[in-house]
Amino acid sequence: MSDRSAAVSRETAETEIDLTLVVDGDGDSEVDTGVGFFDHMLASFAKHGLFDLTVHCDGDLAVDDHHTVEDVAIVLGEAFAEALGDKRGIVRYADRQVPLDEAVAGVVVDVSGRPYFEFDGEFSQQSVGEFTSHMAEHFAMSLAMNAGLTLHCEVDGDNAHHEVEALFKALARALDDATRVDERRSDTPSTKGEL
């Protein structure tokens, strides 16, 4: 298997981000975005997806967490797209549900190259620490748009911390499943011949 990794940097008037991703990793992470709960979610994403991930983001947190969360998702999506290349041999599809106490999140993904996003559910509280709960949905959407994923997500529960964390874990597990290399396949998993 080739080295499926990427390093992406992005600088705007709102954020400055350096990110590295190893798809076939050990779940190791080093994350510093300035938003504690978001750091926890990215570390959980890496751990449960077995991705090696470093993220350093200097964002305009004096405004709010929106640009930091959105731009990290953009850069992470670009890193997945770069690391997966022509997607030769990948499983492509995956469906995962992850519970966390009373909450459950479901993710269905197609690493299709065609960005599409659907979300069903609401978060029970407006924020978790300094993280605005609805930014979890926006993170998933921005990731899908920039990684070229067809992504359907849903959450249900009573506690926003649990709902958001279950979503990040389900997203990680689904992406791990979908990006795995199927040893039986030597080509790209599409009748078109490319994704």
C-alpha positions in Angstrom: 0.0 0.0 0.0 1.3 3.4 -0.9 1.8 6.1 1.8 -1.7 7.7 2.1 -0.8 10.9 3.8 -1.1 14.7 3.2 0.1 17.9 4.7 -2.1 21.0 4.0 -1.7 24.6 5.1 -4.2 27.4 4.7 -4.0 31.0 5.6 -6.8 33.6 5.4 -7.6 36.8 7.3 -9.6 34.6 9.7 -7.5 31.5 10.3 -4.0 30.1 9.9 -3.9 26.3 9.8 -1.2 23.6 9.4 -2.5 20.1 9.3 -1.0 16.6 8.6 -3.0 13.4 8.0 -2.0 9.8 7.8 -5.0 7.7 6.7 -3.4 4.4 7.7 -2.2 5.5 11.1 -2.4 4.4 14.7 -4.9 7.0 16.0 -2.2 9.4 17.3 -3.0 13.1 17.4 -1.6 16.5 18.3 -4.3 19.1 18.2 -4.4 22.8 19.1 -7.3 24.9 17.8 -7.9 27.1 20.8 -11.3 25.5 21.4 -11.0 22.9 24.0 -14.0 20.7 23.2 -13.1 20.9 19.4 -9.6 19.7 20.2 -11.2 16.8 22.1 -13.4 16.0 19.2 -10.6 16.0 16.7 -8.4 13.8 19.0 -11.4 11.4 19.3 -11.9 11.5 15.5 -8.2 10.5 15.0 -8.3 7.8 17.8 -11.5 6.1 16.5 -10.6 6.3 12.8 -7.0 5.2 13.4 -5.9 8.3 11.6 -2.7 10.1 12.6 -3.6 13.8 12.8 -1.8 17.0 13.7 -3.8 20.2 13.6 -2.5 23.7 14.6 -5.0 26.5 14.1 -4.7 30.1 15.0 -8.2 31.5 14.5 -10.2 34.6 15.2 -11.7 33.2 18.4 -12.4 36.7 19.6 -15.3 36.7 17.1 -16.5 33.1 17.8 -15.6 29.5 16.9 -17.2 29.5 13.4 -14.2 30.2 11.3 -11.9 27.9 13.3 -14.2 24.9 13.0 -15.2 25.5 9.4 -11.6 26.1 8.2 -10.2 23.1 10.0 -12.9 21.0 8.3 -12.0 22.5 4.9 -8.3 21.7 5.4 -9.0 18.2 6.7 -11.3 17.5 3.7 -8.5 18.7 1.4 -6.1 16.4 3.2 -8.3 13.4 2.8 -8.8 14.1 -0.9 -5.0 14.5 -1.4 -4.1 11.4 0.7 -6.6 9.1 -1.1 -5.5 10.2 -4.6 -7.4 8.2 -7.3 -9.0 6.1 -4.6 -7.8 2.9 -6.2 -8.8 -0.2 -4.3 -10.8 1.5 -1.5 -14.0 0.0 -0.1 -15.8 3.3 -0.9 -19.0 2.9 1.1 -19.6 2.6 4.8 -22.4 2.9 7.4 -21.8 3.3 11.1 -23.9 4.0 14.2 -22.2 5.0 17.4 -23.9 5.3 20.8 -22.7 7.4 23.7 -25.0 6.9 26.7 -28.4 8.2 25.7 -27.2 9.6 22.4 -26.7 7.9 19.1 -25.2 9.1 15.8 -25.4 7.5 12.4 -23.2 8.2 9.4 -23.5 6.8 5.9 -20.6 7.8 3.5 -19.7 7.3 -0.1 -16.2 8.4 -1.0 -17.6 9.3 -4.4 -15.8 12.4 -5.4 -19.2 14.0 -5.6 -19.9 16.3 -2.6 -23.3 16.0 -1.1 -24.5 16.4 2.5 -27.7 15.7 4.5 -28.2 16.1 8.2 -31.1 15.0 10.4 -31.4 15.9 14.1 -30.9 18.7 16.6 -28.4 19.3 19.4 -30.0 19.5 22.8 -27.9 22.4 24.1 -26.6 25.4 22.2 -23.0 24.9 23.2 -20.5 22.6 24.8 -17.9 24.7 26.5 -16.7 27.3 23.9 -17.9 25.0 21.0 -21.2 26.0 19.4 -23.1 22.7 19.0 -24.5 23.3 15.5 -20.9 23.7 14.3 -20.6 19.9 14.5 -23.1 19.8 11.6 -21.2 22.5 9.8 -17.9 20.7 10.3 -19.3 17.5 8.7 -20.7 19.5 5.8 -17.5 21.4 5.2 -15.5 18.1 5.4 -17.8 16.4 2.9 -17.6 19.3 0.4 -13.8 19.4 0.5 -13.1 15.7 0.6 -15.6 14.9 -2.1 -17.9 12.8 0.1 -21.6 12.0 -0.2 -22.4 12.1 3.5 -25.6 11.5 5.4 -25.6 12.1 9.2 -28.1 11.9 12.0 -28.0 12.5 15.7 -30.5 11.9 18.6 -30.1 12.3 22.3 -30.6 14.6 25.3 -27.0 15.9 25.9 -25.2 17.9 23.3 -21.8 16.8 24.5 -22.8 13.2 23.9 -24.5 14.0 20.6 -21.6 15.8 19.2 -19.1 13.2 20.4 -21.1 10.4 19.0 -21.2 12.2 15.6 -17.5 12.7 15.5 -16.9 9.0 16.4 -19.4 7.7 13.9 -17.8 9.9 11.2 -14.4 8.6 12.1 -15.5 4.9 12.0 -17.3 5.3 8.8 -14.4 7.0 7.1 -12.0 4.4 8.4 -14.2 1.7 6.9 -14.8 3.4 3.6 -11.2 4.3 3.0 -9.8 0.9 3.7 -8.1 -0.9 0.9 -9.9 -4.1 -0.2 -7.2 -6.5 -1.2 -9.5 -8.2 -3.7 -9.7 -4.9 -5.7 -7.0 -3.5 -7.9 -9.0 -0.9 -9.6 -11.1 2.1 -8.7 -14.5 1.0 -7.3 -16.7 2.5 -10.0 -18.0 1.4 -13.4 -16.9 4.8 -14.7 -13.3 3.8 -14.0 -12.7 6.8 -11.7 -14.0 8.6 -8.7 
